[in-house]
Amino acid sequence: MKKLFIIILLIVQQSLSQSTDELIKKGEEASTIQFNNQLALQYFELANKSEKNNYEILWRISRTYLDIGEHSEESKQLAIYEKSLSFSEQAIKINPQGSMGYMRRAAVNGKIALFKGVWESLDLADKIKSDLEKSIKLDKTNAGAYYILGRTHAKLCEKPKFIRIPLGIGWAKMEESLSNYETALTLRTNFIMYNLDAARAYVEIGDYKKAKSLLYKIPSFQNEDEDDDRFREEAAELLNGIKRK
């Protein structure tokens, strides 16, 4: 705790002479290179204090709270996800033409749905789909939006269509899941999580050749996410289970 306080104090002192752009850059480095979410949050919050209503800061704070929530105790997760949701909604309010705000809101609503139980949170499904479609319309290079949309279709397709139609989610299709995963992979080819979840979707439809082609590549990819070591293990386990299929 004392060490963390010293780090925060140093950041505050440094921030007095740093621009908002510099703070955002340092926050990005802490988040995407060092995988230090707490440090990233400190930089983004300092940037937010120095420049209110900055869209680029707000969606990054939303992303960081979601990352923190994913690695927190279960009893604390929902409250952290709700903070993430609040910042994503602020980002959308500031810039309704920004792709990332909608993508971040969809991402955290997906986590909230998983936390509460997907089948108990079906009211969020249409909202997530709508946000992701807006995000993609605003930026057709937003790989994360395609990925989350693919994951949403895949998750909902775990239930047969005849069950989903009365629930209002008959729109979910595995073809759409795979199409969106493939687009995400075109935009971010070497991202482990995208390859792993796309492989899972191909396994689901029995296309083991395609699934294996994705899984075989994963050991050659560099880590770009704090959970990549775990994803590597899951990919190896999945590949071992389908090698003879």
N, C-alpha and C positions, 0 to 999 in steps of 0.2 A: 504493500500500500504506500509506504514511504517513497519507494522508488518511482511508482506511478505518479505521485504528487510532484516529485522533482522534475519528472519528464514534462508534466503539464505546465509547471512553472516556467521551464525553459521555453516551451512552445509559446506561452503567453508573452514572454519577454521578446522572443524573436519576432512574433507577429506584429509588434509595434512598428517595425520597420519593413514589414512585408506587405505587398499588395494582395488584393483578393485573388488575383490570378495565381500568384505564387503559393498562396495557402491552398487553393484548389489543386494545384499541381502536386504539392506535398501530400495532400490528402489522397490523391489518386495513387501516388507511389506507395503510401502506407497500405492502401486497400488492395491494389492489384499486383503489387510486386512483393511487399513485405508480408501481406496477409495479416496485417495488424489492424483489426477493425476499430478497436478502442482509440488507437492513435489517429486513425483516419477520421473518426468522429470528432476528435478534439480539433483537428485542423478545419474541418468543414463547419463546425459550430463557431469557431473563431471568425471564419470568413463570413458566416451568416450574421454575426454581431456587427462586423464592420460594414457590411453591405446588405441591408434588408431587401427582401423581395427579389432576390437573384435566382432565376430559374435554374441555372446550372448548379448552384449550391443546394437548392431545395431537393431536387431529384436525387442528388448524390447522398444527402442525409437520409432520405427514404431508403435508398439501397443499403446504406451502412447499417441502419437499424434492422433491416431485414436480415442482413448477414450476421449481426450480433444475436438476433433472436434465434436463428437456426442453431446456434451453438450455445444457447443458454439452457438453464434448467427448465423443465417443462412447465413448472408452476409460474415462471416469469415470461414465458414466450408470448402469450396472447397480448399482454400489456405492451411489450416491445413491438410486436407487429402492428398494434394500433397506433403507436407513435410513427412507425414507418408509413402507415396509411395516411395519417394526418399530413405528413410532409409531401407525399405524392399528390394529395389533393390541393395543397398550397401551390405546388409547382404547376398543376393544371390551371388553377385560377389565374396565376401570373402569366402563363403562356399557353393558352388553349390550342395553339398551333404547334406545340412541341411534342414530338414523338415519344421522348423518354418519360415524360410525366405519365402518360397513359400506360406505357409498358410497365413502369414501376408500380402503378396502382394495381394493374392486373397481377403482377408478380406477388404482391403482398396479399391481395385478396385470395389468391391461390393457396398461399400458406395458411391463411386464416381458415379457409375451407378445409384444408387437410387437418388442421389442428382441431376443429370442431367436428370433423367427419364430413367427407364429401357429400354423402347422401343425406346429411342433415343440413347442408348448406347449399342446396340447389338454387336458391335465390341468387347466389353469387355467380353461377355459371354463365348466365346471359350477360351479366355485367363484365365479366372477365373477357368473354368473346368480343363484346362490343368495344372494349378498351383496346384490345389487341388489334382488331381490324382498323380502328382509328389510327393507332400507332403505325401500322404498316402503310396505311394510306398516306400518312404524313412523311414517312421515311421508309422507302422500299429497301433500304440497306440495313435496317435494324434487325440484326440476326437474333437478338434476344426475344423480340416480339414473335418472330416466326417459331422459334423454339418453344416458347411458352404456349403458343396456340396449338402446336403439335402435341405437346404434353397434355393439354386440356382435352383435346379430342381423344387421345389414347386413354386417359384416366376414365373419362365418361363411358367409353366403349367397353369398359370392364363389365358393364351390365348389358344384357341382350337388348336389342332395339325395341322389342315389343314391351319391355319394361320401361324403357326410357321415354317412349313417345307420350304416354299419359302424364309423365313427369315434366314434359315440356323441353326435353333435351334430346329429342330425336334427331337434331341436327348434327350430333357428333358422329364422325365417320373415321374409320381407320385409314381410308384413302387420303382424307384431308390431313390426318396426323402425319402420315408418311410424306406427303407433299410438302408440308411445312417444315418437317425435320430436314428434308433434303435441301430446301432453300436455305435454312439456317446453316447447314453444312457447307453449302456453296459459298456463303458469306464468311464463315469462320470454320474452315476445314479441319483444323487440328485441335479443336476444343474437345477435351475428353468427354465431358458431360453430354454434349450433343451427340457424339458418336455412340456412347453407351446407350442412351435412351432411344436413339434411332434403331440400334441393334435390337433392343428389347421389343420394339414395335414390329420389326421384321420377324422376330421369333414368334410373336403373337399370331401372325398370319401364316406362319409355316415357311417363310422364305429364309431358310437357314444359310444358304449360300451368301446372300446379301448380308445377313447379320454377321457371319464369320468374316466377311471382307472388311467390315468396319472394326470388329473387335481385334483382328490381327494387327491393325495399324496403331492401336492405342499405346503399346509399349514404346513406340518411337516418338511420341509426343512429349513436349516439355510441359511442366506444370504451369497452369495459368489460373488455377483456382485453389483455395486453401483445402478443399476436399478432394483434390485430384488423386492423392495416394489411396484414399478409400475407394474412389471410382475405379482406379486401376485394379484393385483387388476384386471388386464386383465384376469388372469386365473379364478378368481371368477366370473367375468362377463360372460366369455365364458361358464363356467360350468352352471351358472344360465340359460343361453339361450338354453342349450341342455338337461337339467335335465329330461324333459318329453319325450325325443326322444329315 
